[in-house]
Amino acid sequence: GGILLATAPPQGKGADLEAMFVRVSGESVDVLDRNAVVATATRAEMSECSKLVITSDSTQTYANFEGVTRTVEKTTPDGGRELVTVPVDGRLLGDLRPQVVGVFTDMKGGVPDGLSFHMTIDSRFSSSPTLLKMVAVIAAVLLTLLSMGALAVLDTSDGRGHRRILPAHWLKPTWADGGIIGTLLLWHFVGANTSDDGYILSMVRVAPHAGYLANYFRWFGVPEAPFGWYYYVIQAFAEISTASPWVRIPALLCGILCWMVISREVVPRLGNAVARSQVALWTGGLVFLAFWLPYDNGLRSEPIVALGALLTWVSIERAIATSRLLPAAVAVLVAAFTLAAAPTGLMCVAALLAGIRPLVAIVVRRRKQFGDLA
């Protein structure tokens, strides 16, 4: 006796209610689907069975012990009784396709000749882009770049050139940089990882074999999309090596960039008193480390969300301070990619909403300036 076939681990939670089982006891062989008996045959009848065929689709689930027949008495149309031979089979009507976690059996030893298992997975939500969709995607990217180029030309209408993306002092190291970045580098090797690193690393290691990045721990193999492009970056690193310090390099780079943005872009915008205060700078750095070290030294998406939120805020602030629309467009793009990295990227919308009023004022001025020309 035991499990001849199961589409989920028998000890799994709710497996009886969701999966299909072929159970063998001392007296019978039972085919069960979602905790309902489809067909059953006695052990004595199995000597006549040449094949056990089970099918399950959106209309019915059917099981047939081929070669096994039974003689039963049936009523004839004229009211009499007769003996007829019927197959040993059964069916359940309706869409009762079982949940498939894998293929499991209690059988031991070598694989018997002729034993096979075939399944067509319900992949109604799996798709590949058509030619039309690819053309639309490429056109959207090109038109976005074209529109941002047009905004760049429009912004120079006041006679001033564009401000450098990275001012000259950006790459000039400071003692605070040494302390903060040095701590990030040290913690990268000796610090604790996040609790989810194990399952995320398993996901990215399986992805090349599965053909896509599947979250089979929480979402039963459903892709992370539309959130989760950051995990594909980790997958690219994992294809070279799965060593922990290597696959966590994206998180380290996000931490370093976050500190650079905080110290070069955020602190100076808090006023001259703060910008000139080393105490304020070091305090900000220590608070940054207090949050970063325990939460962001792993494979989760918080590092890229933190960086995206900072870049969105800084871009909106620069758009308002310089009365330019190109930085605002950059902020929208950064916010969109941050949201696509993880649902918590929604926090970037707060910066966009906070800057709507002054940005609308800039658009109105541009409209008055160039509306007649258009």
N, C-alpha and C positions, 0 to 999 in steps of 0.2 A: 504493500500500500504506500500512499504518498501522493505527491503532486506530480502528475505527468507533464502538465504545462500550466504556466501562470504568466500573465502579462504585467504583474506587479509582485513585489516581494510579499509572500503570504503573511509575514509578520508586520507589514506596513500598516500605518493608520488608515482605516477606511478602505483597505484593499478589497475586501469582500464586496463592498458596495459599489466599487468603481471598475474593477478589473474582471478579466475572464480567467476561469480555472477549469482544469480537467483533473478531477480528484479520483484516485483509485483507492478503494477499500477492499476488505476481504470478501465482500459480497457483490459490489457493483463498481461501474465506471460512470461517473457523473460529469456532465458538461454544464458548468454554471457561468452565467453572465450577469454581472451586476446583482449578485445575490439571488438570482432566479434560475431554476433548473431549466435548461434548454432540452436536453435529452439524457436518457440513462439506459444502461444495459447491464446485465448481470455478468459476473466473471465467467460463468459457464458459457455464455453466448459469445464471449470474446474469441473463442477458438475458431469461430466462423468468420470473424471480422477481418477483412483484407485491408481496410483503410478507414480511418476516422477523419471525416472532412467537416470542417467548421468554417462557415462564412458569416460575415457580419458587415452590413452596409447601412445606409441611411433609411432603408425600408424594413429590414428584418434581420434577425440573427438565426441561423439555421445550422443544425448539427445532424450528421448522418453516419451511423455505423454501417458502412458498406459491407454487404454480404450477410448481414444479420437480419433474419426475418422472424416473425412471430405469426402463429396461427390464432386468429381471433374469430369470435362469432359475431356476425352482423345481421341486421334485419334487412330482408329483401323488400323491394317495392310492394309486393303482394302481401306483406305481413309475415312471411315465413322467416326462417333462420337458416343461415349458411355459414360455413367456415371459409375464411379468406386468409391469404398470406399477405402481411403488410411489412414494410421495412421498419427498422428501429431507428427513428429519427424524431426530431422535434423542432419547433420554431417559436420565436418570440417576435411579435409584430411591433414595428416602430423603430425609431433610431436609438438603438441600445449599444452602439459601438463602444467597446471597452476602452478604458484608459490604458495606455501602453507606457510603462516605465522601462521595460526591457523584456527579455524572454528568460524564464526561470523554470527549472525542473529539479526534481529530486533524483533523477536517474544517474547512475554511476557507470563508470567504465567507458569503453569505446562507443562511438556513435554507430548505431545500427544502420545497415544499408537501407537506403530509401527514405530515411528520416529527413524531412525538410520543413522549413517554415518560411512562408512568404506573407508579407504585409504591405499594403499600400497605405501610407500614412495620410490622414486627413490634413492636407496642406493647403486648404482653401485660402489662407492668408499669406502664403509664401508666393512671391512674385518676382519677376525680373523686369527691368525697365524696357519698354518698347522703344522703337526708334523715335517715335513722336515725343515720348517723355524725355529721352536723352537730349533731343533737340531743344525742348523747352527748358531743361536744366541749364544747358550750355548758354542758351539765349538769355536766361535770367542772370547768370553770372556776368556775361558780357555787358548787358544793359545796366547792371548794378555798377560795374566799373566805369561805364560811360557816364552814368548820372553823377557819380562821385567826382569824375574829372570835370564835368560841367559845373558842379558846386565849387570846385577849386578855382576855376576861372572866374566864376561869379564873385567869390570872396575877395579877389584881387581888384575889384572895381573901385575900392577906396584908395588905390594907389600904393598900398603897403604890401610888401611881399609876405609869403607864408612864414610863420614861425617854425624854427627847426623842431623836428619831432623829438630829438634828444639834445637839449642844450649842452653847451660845452662842459659845464660842471658835472654832468650826469655821471661820467665815468671816472671822475676824480675820487680816489678812495679816501675814506676818513677812518678815524679810530673806531667810531661807532660801527662802520661797515665791518671792520675786522672782528669786533666782538660778536655782532649778530650773525654775520655770515659764517664766521668760524664756529660758532655754536651750532648752526644748522648743519655744517659739514660733519662735525663731531657726532652729533645726534643721529645723523644719517647712518652711521655705522654701529653705534652703541645703544641707540634709543629703541624703545619698544615700538613694534608695529601696531597697526589697528587690528581690531578683532575680526574684520571681514577680509583680511588679506588672503587667507587660505582659500576661501571659495572663489574669490575674484581671480587668483592665480590659476585655479583649476579651470575656470571658464576660459581664460585666454590660452591655456595650454591645449584645451580640447578644440578650440575654434578652428585651427587649420584642418583638423580631421573632419569636423562636422560641416565645414563650409560656411559657417556663420557663427557669430558670438552669441551663445545662448545662455540665458540665466536659468539653468535647470534646477537651481536650489530653491528659488522663491517663486518663479513664474513657469515652472514645468516646461522648460526648454524654449520659451518665447524669447525672441531677441530683445535686447535692451532698447532698441529704437522705439520712439523717436529720441529717447535720451540715451546717452552712453557712448558718444563718439570718443570720449577720453579713454575708454577701455580699449579701443582699437589701437590707440597709441601704445598702451602697455602691451598689447598683443604683439605689435611690431618689435618691441624690445624683447619679449619673451621668446620670439622665434630665433633670437641670437643666443640668449642665455636666460635661464630662469633663476639665476642667483638673486637673492633679495636686494642687495645694494644696487644691482644693475637695473632691475625692473622698477625700482623706486626712484630712479633718476628724474623722471618727469615731475614728481612731487617735490624733489629738492630744487629743481630749477624754478618751479612755481614759487617756492618759499623765498628764494633769493630775489626773484623779480618783484614779489610783493614788498619786500623790504626796500628795494630800490625805489619803487613807486611811492611808498609811504614817506621815505626820507627825502626824496627829491621833488615830489609833486604835492603830497598831501600836507606835510608839515609847513612848508613855506606859505600855504594858503590860509593858515590859521592866524596870520598876523606877524608883524615884525618881531614882537616880543617873543613869540614862540619860535619863530624861525632862527633867531639868534641865540636861543637858549640851549646849551648842551644838556642841561638837566631834562628839559622837555624832550629832546631827541632821544636820550638814553632811556628815559622813562617809557616813551612810546615803543622803543625797541624791546624793552623787557616785557611790557604788556603783550606785544606781538608774539614773543617767544613763549609766554605763559599759555597762550592759546594754541600756538602752532605745534609745539613739541608733543603734547599728548594726543592731539586730534589729527594731525596732518602728515605723519611720518609713514604713511602706508599707501595702499593702492586705491583707496576710495577717491571719489571725485571732489571732495571738499577743497583740495589745493587749487584746482583749476577754477572752481567757482569763486573762491576768495580772490584770485587774480583777476578774473573777469569782472567781478563787482567793483574792484578798485579801478580798473581801467575804464569801465563805464562811467563811474563817478568823475574821474579826472577828465575824461573827454568832454562830458557835459559841462563841467566847470570851465574848461578852456574855451568851449564854444561860446559860453555866456561872457567870459572875460574879454574875448577878442572880437565878439560880434561876428563870428564866422559860423557857417553851417556845415562845413566839411567835418570838423571834429564831432558835431552832433551826429552826422551820418556814420562816422566811425563808431560812436557810442552805441548806436542802434545795432550795427553789425556785431560788435563785441557782445552786447547783451543777448542777441539771438544765438550766437555760438555758445555762450555760457549756459543759456537755458537748455540748449540741445545736449550739453554735457551732463546735466543732472537737473531734476525738478527744482532743487533748491536755488538754481540759477535765476528763478523768478524774482529774487531780491533785486536783480538789476533793473527791473521795471520801476522800482521805487525811485532810483536816480533819474530815470527818464521822465517819470511823472513830476518829480520835483522841479525839473528844468523846463517843463512845457511852457509856462507863462513867458519867461524871457525869450525862449526860442521862437514862440509865436510872434513876439514883438519884432525879432530880427526878420522873420519871414514877411511881416507886414511892411517893414521898411524897404526890403528888397522889392516887394510888389509895387510899392509907390515909385521906386526908382526905375524899375525896368518894365513895369506893366504895359506902358504905352508902346514901348519898343516891341514887346512880344505881340 
